[in-house]
Amino acid sequence: MRIPVPRPRSLAAQLFAMQAVLIAVLVAGYALFTYVSDKQQAEDAARRQALAVARSIADAPSVLAATRTPDPSAQLQPYALRVMRDADVDFVTIMNPQGIRWTHPNKREIGKHFLGNIERSQNGETITEKYKGTLGLSVRAVTPIEDADKRVVGLVSAGIKVKAISERVQGQVSALLSVAAGALALGAIGTYVVNARLRRHTHGMNATQLSRMHDYHQAALHAVREGLLMLDGQYRVALINDGGRELLGVGPEGEVVGRSVAELGLPGPLTGALLASEPRVDEVHLTADRVLVVNTSPVSGGERRGTVVTLRDVTELQSLMGELDSERGFTQALRSQAHEAANRLHTVVSLIELGRAEEAVDFATAELELAQALTDQVVAAVSEPVLAALLLGKTAQANERGVELVVSEDSRLDDGLLPPTLPARDLVTILGNLIDNAVDAAQGSIGARVTVTAYAESTELVMRVADTGTGVDPAHAELVFQRGFSTKPAGPGGRGLGLALVRQAVTRQEGTLTVAEGQEGGAVFEVRLPLDPDASPAGATGRATVRGDA
């Protein structure tokens, strides 16, 4: 038989029970305190009332005169009953100095000895006490009746029964209990409403579950390498994990949380994406040295509560995709060259079959010399293997598109000159994207040509790419380096990322990137990268600037 294990109460239920018990204890304690306090106050008030009645009777001249008559009871009994009724006391007893009653509410007790302490009053003092007499337990006052010579000629006692005092207090306590019950009910209702809201916010979880979820939450934030950013309804940073701070290049969490996204110093397009009210899906954005894929999702629950942002670093992936695009270009160029080689081979074979061997040899030799001359020209100018291979591949690609790619005579870049701090991947990114954009610009123009110049000065590597296209409008000189800018229609994969990646790579190497108008009307892009890591050029910020003719 399976014994069901009771599920721990939710945090809201525990708080409700605790608050209900607390309110009940407070109300009960207040009621008890008020009852005891009211009872004591009622007894004190009864003492004062009895004392005032007794003193007023003792000071009455008629009472003093009646004590000197042969039968004091005849005059004092009606008077005492009238005072009892008017003063709202339970008894008024007037007696001689020896304690023999002259008056009493019960006539049968007249003439008997007074039950109580009168010794001090016989000596001229006024006392109050609680004593059980013929009428039961009462709070009473006893005071002497004195003549002009201060001699005690009689005693007066007035009192209120404790039972009557209790009845008065009971009425007050009943009203108090009604108020206490109302306060308890109101407190319980308020507590229930508050805890119902708390139950919705905590989803019915108890304290242990909430603590465990918090621990998992903190562990997940620090374990996830992707960036996670949470913004509140005013686009202030509510939460950011270690990955997010690293990808965005911002300071410690304490300096970031609570600040607006616009104050983080992020690039404009990225800031705009984070401030957008609509969701963003797999948008590519660039920071100073990273390529990020950004996804945003609003958090809503009847009202806008904020935004959840995820950041994924695709810098390496983007570089690999660029290299893959280059490899695809090389493959297409090789396929085209293979097709051309097959045509030339068929031509040679046909010449031999026709018995024209000498013409076949001349044709084959001319083709070999042309290909070798192109290779020798590139390698002689740029012997650095990565750039040489890139230029050869881009030459074939440009030729396929009807564009002549020329390595200028000013180029001179020996193998082994580039330092290890200047990775080949950045060079491929910079020069490859510049050539691709130049070929795109020159294609279709008259005398379509792209001229590449690469040489090393004392402390700088200079790479210059010029084309015969339409050039760059000076008004767009800064915009061309931003992600998304393009003068061509967007394709399926989007455009406008190449020059932005070039700018990012140049900035990463602390170089400069400029665009100017060429002598032939096209655009000239020039990159200068420091060869000595300790001697970067002045103003090496990677900014795009506009100059005159190249």
N, C-alpha and C positions, 0 to 999 in steps of 0.2 A: 504494500500500500504506500503510495507516494504522499508524503506529508507536505502540503504547500508551505513554502517559505514566505512569510509576509514581506511585501515589498517596502523598503524604507520610505517613510513619508517624504513628500517633496519639501523643498525649502519653504515654499509658501505656506504649506500646511503646518510645518513646525513653527514658523513665525506666528501664524494665526493662533495656534494653541498656546504658545508662550505669551503672546500679547493678551489673549483672553484671560489666562490665569493671572497675569500681572494686573490687569484692570480689575478683576474680581477681588484680588487681595487688597489692592489700593482702596477700592470702594468699601469693602468689609472693614478694613482698618480704619478708614475715615469714619464710617458709621459707628464703630465701637468707640473710637476716641470721642466722637461727638456725643454719644450716649453718656459716657462716663463724665465728660465735661459738663454736659447739660444737667445731669443729675446732681453733680456737686454744686453747680451754679444755682440750681433750684433749692437745694438745702440751704445754701448761703443766703439766698433771697428770703427763704422762710424764716431763718434766724433773724435777719434784719427786720422783717415784717413783725414777727412776734415781739422783738425787742421794742420796736417803735410803739406797738399797741400797749405793751405793758408800761412803758415809761409815760405815755400820755394818760393812762388811767391813774398811775401813781401820782402824777402831777395835778390831777383834777381836784379843785377845792371841794367839790361836792363829795368826792370819795373820802377826803380827809375828814370832812364834817360827819359823814355817815359812820366812820369808825368810832366816833365818840358817843354814838347813840346807844341806848340799851339793846336794840335789836338791829344790828347793821345789815343783816341779810334781807330785811324787808325792803330797804332802799337799794342795796347793791345788787341783788339778784336780777331785777328787771333791767337795771342799767347794764350789767354784764352781758345779758342775753342780747340786748340791743347793740352793744359794741361788737359782739361776735358776728351778728348778722351784717353790720355795716362795714366792719374791717375785714371780713372774709377770713376769720380764724376759726379753728375747731373748738377751742375752749378758752375761757377767761375765768380764772380762779382768783378770788380775793380772799385773803385769810388773815388771821391775827398773827402777831409776831411769833407765836408758838406753832404755827402751821395748821391751825384748825380752820377748815373751810367756812367762809361766809357765803360763797357762791360756787355753783358748779352746773354744767349743762344737765346733769342728772341730779334732780332735787334730793334723791335718797343719799347722795354722797355729801350733802351739806352737813356740817357739824363733825365730819370725820377728818382724820389727819391727812394732810397733803402728802402725796407720794412723789418724792423728789428730793433733791439736795437744796436745802435752804440755809445751811449754816452760814455761808459767806454773805448771803443776802440779809440775814439777821444782824450781821455786823456792818451793814450799810453798803454792800457791793451789789452790782448788777451782773448776773451771769446768764450764759446760754448753754444749753446742753441737749443731748438726745437721751431721752429716758422713756421707759415703758411704764405708763400709769394705768389708770382705770379705763381709759379710751384706747389703749394700745400704745405702740411705739410712736413718739412724737418728737418734734424739734420745738423746744420751748425756751422762754426767757423768764427769769425771776428777778424782780427788782423791789426794793423796799419803799414803803410809804412813810415819809418823814414829816414831822411837824415843824414848826418854826424854829424849835431848838435843836433840830437835827436828830431827834429821837425817833427810832423806828416804832411806828404805831400799827403797822400792818405790812403785808406782803402781797404783791400782785404777780401772777403767772399767766402768760398767754402763750398758746402753742398751736402748731399745725401738725396734723398726723402725717407720718411718713408715707402712709398709704395714699393720702391725697397728693403728696408731692410726687409719688411714683406715677399716679394717674396723669398729672400734668406732663411729666417727662415722657410718659408713654405716648401721649398725643403728638408731642414733638418728634419722638423717635419714629412713629408711624409715618409722619410726613417726610422725615429724613430717609426712611427706608424706601418710600415711593420715589423720592428724588434719586436715591442711590440705584434703585432698580432701573429707572429711566436712563441714568448715566451709563450703567452697565450695558443696557440694551443698545444705546446709541454708540457706545464704544465698540461693542461687538459688531454692529452693522458697519461702522467705519473701518474697523479692522478687516472685516470680511471683504469689503470693497477694495481696500488697498492691497490685500493679499491676492484677491482675484486678478488684479492688474499685474502684481508681481508674478503670479502663476503663469500668466500669458507671456511675460517677458522671459521667464526662466524655463518655459516649455515643460513645466511640471517636474523639473529635476530637483534632486535634493542637494545638500551642501557638498556631499562627497562627489557626486557626479559633476557638479559645477567645478569643483577643485580639480578633478581629474581632467575635465575638458580644458580648463585653463592651462594645465601642465602640457597636454597634448598640443594645444594652440601655440604655446611658446616654443616647444620642441620643433613643431612643424615649421614655424617661421624661420628659425635659425638653421634648420636642416635643408630647406628648399633653396637651391641655388638660383632659381629664377627669381626675378624681382617681383615683389608684391607691395603695392601701394594702396592705401585706403584713404579716401578723401571724404570729409564731412559735407554737409549741405552747402557750406560757404567755400568749398574747394580748398579747405585747409587740410594739411596732412594730419590724419588721425593715427596712422600706423604705417610703418615702413620697416621691412626686414633688412637683414644684412646684404642680401643679394641686390635689393633695390638701391640701397645707398651706394654699393659698389658700381652698379651699372650706370646710375645717374651721376656719379662723381660728386655727391654731396657730403656734408660733414656728418658728425655723430648724430645718433638718433635724437638726443636731447636738444640739439640745435635745429632739427628739421621739423619735429612734431609740433603742431600748432601754427606753423607758418603757411602762408598761402603759396600755391603752386607758382604763381607769378613772381614770387620772391626768391625762388630757388636758383635763378640764373641759368635756366635751361634754354636750349635753342628755341627760337620762336615757333616753328612748326610743331615741335614736341609739346611746348607749353599750350599751344592752341588745341592739340588733340586731347590733352588732359583736362582742359577747361570746357571741352565740348559737352553739350547736354545729351547728344545722341550717342549710342554705342559706336565704338570703333573696333573693327575686326581685322587683325593681322596687318596693321599698317606698319610700314617700314619707316623708321626715323633715325636720324644720325645725331650723335652727340660729338664731343670733341674727338674721341678716339674709338667710338663703338658704333655698330649698326644694330639697332634694336627693333624687334617686332613688338608692337604695342597693341594690347586689347583692353578696352574699357567696357564696363557694364554698370549702369546705374543701379543703386540699391533703393528700392521703393517699397513702401508698405502703406499706401494711402497718401503718402506725401514723399517728396524727394528727400532721402536721408543721406545720400552721398554717392560715391563712385568707387568701384573696385577696379584697380589697374594692375595688369600683369605685364611684365617686361621679360622678353627673351633675347638673349645675346646671340646674334647671328653674324658677328663680325667674321669669324673664321669661316662660317658657311658661305658668307657672301664672297669672301676671297676665293674660296674653292670653286664657287659657281663662276666667278670671273675666269679662273684658270680653266674650268671646264668649257666655258664659251670659247676661250682661245684654242683649246684642244679641238673643239668641234670645227672651229674655223680652219685649223691646220688640217684636219681630216678632210674637210671639203676641198681645201686647196690641193691636198695630195690626190684626192679622187679626180679632181679636174686635171691635175698634171698627169695622172696615170692615163686618163682618157686621151690627152694630147700626145703623151708618149706612145700610146698604142697607135694613134693615127700616124705619127712620124715613123714608127717601126713598120707599119704596113706600107708606107711610102717607100722606105728603104728596100723592103722585101720586093715590092713591085718593080722598082728600078733594077734590082738584080735579076729578076725573072725576065725583064725585057732586055737583058744583056748590057745594061748601062751601069756597070759596076763603079766606074770612076765618079759618075754623078751621084750614086748612092753614098759613096764615101764622103764626097764633098758636102752633101746635105746633112749627113749624120754629124760630121765634124763641126759644121757651123752651129748646129743646135747645141752640141756639147760646149762649145766655146762661149755661146751666149749665156747658158746657165751658169757655167763656171765663172764668167766675168761678173755676173750679178752677185754670186757668193763671195768672190774675191773682193768686190767693192765694199760689201757690207762688213766682212770680217776685217778687212784692212782698216776701215774707219772705226769700227766698234768690235774689238776683240774680246770684250767681256762676254762670256758664253751665253748667259741668260738673255741679255739684251740683243745679242747677235741672232740668237734663235728666234726671239720675238720679232725682230725686224724682218727676217727672212719669211716667217709665216705671214706677217701682215702685208709684206710685198706681194705675195701670191694672192692673198685675199683681195687686196686693192686691185690687182690686175684683173681678177675675175669680175670686179664691179666696174671696170673701165676707168680706173683711176691709177695714175702713175705715182708710185711711192719712191721718193728719191732720198738717199742719205747724202747730205751736203758735204762738200769738200772740207768744210771747217770741222767736221766731226773727228774726234780723236779720243778714244776711251780704251786704254790698255787693260788687259786682264790682270787681276790682282790689285787694281787701284782702289776699288771700293772697300771701305772698312766693314768689319763684321756687324757693326751697329746699323748698317744700312741693308736691311734684308732684301733679298731678290723679289720676294712677294710684293713688297711695296713698290719696287721699281716697275714690275709688270703691271700692277694696278694703275700707276701713274701714267706710264708711257703707253700702255695698251689702250686705256680709255681715251687718252688724248688723240691717238691715231685713229681709233674707231670713230670718234666724233668728227675728226678732220675729214676722213673718207666720206662720212655721211654728208658733210657740208659741201665737199668738192664734187661729189657724184652728180653728173648731169651738167656741170659747168663746162665752158669752153676751155680746152686744154687742161682738163681736170688733173690736178697734181697736188700731192702732199709732200712737203719737204721736212725731213727730220734732221735735227742737229743735236749732237750729244758730245760734250767735251768736259774736261775737268780743268778747273783753274787751281790756284794754290790751295784754297780751302773750300771750294764749292764744286758741286757737280751741277752742270747746266744742261737742261734738256729743253729743246725748243721745237714746237710742231706748228708749221704754217700750212695753210690750205688756200685754194683758189675759189672758195665759196663766196657767199654774200657777206661774210663778216658778222661781227657782233655789234648790235646797237649799243652805244655808250650808256644809254639809260638802263640797259639790262646787264651791264658788266658785273654787277654784284649778284644779280638774280641767277645768272647761269650756273653758279656754284651751289645753289640751293636745291635740295631734293624736290623733285617734281617739276622743275622748270625744263621745258623743251620747246623748240620751234617746230617740231615734227609731230604728226598725229600719234597718239598713244596706241601702242600695240597691246596684245593680250597680256603681256607681262608688265605693262606700264613703262614709262620713260622717265628721264630726268634724274637718274641715280648715278650715272657714270662720273660726271664732273663733281658731284657731291662727294663721291668716294675718293676722287683725286684730291680734292681739297682736304679731306680728312687725313689721308695718308701724308700729304705735305705738312699739315699741322702737326701730325704725330712725329715727324722728323725735324720739326722746328725750322722748316724752310719757308720760302715765299712762292706764291703763285700769282702770275699776272696775265692779263689778256690785253692785247693791243690790236690796232688795225695794221694789216700787212701792206707791203708796197704794191702787191698785185690785187689789192682789194679784199682779200680774205681776212681771216683772223689768225693771230699768232699767239699761241699759249706758251708761256715760258715758266719753267720750274727751276728753282735754285735750292739745292739741298747742301747743308754743311757736311764736309767730309771729316772735319775734326769735331768730335762731339763736344769739346770744351771751347770751341770758337764758332758758335752759331752767329749768323749775320745779324746785324742790328735790325730791329723791327721784325724779327722772324715770327710772325703771327699767323702765317698761312692765309692772309686776307687777299681777296681779289681786288686789284687796282686797275685803273685805266691809264694807259700811256699814249704817246703819239705813235708815229710810224715805227715799225720794228726796224 
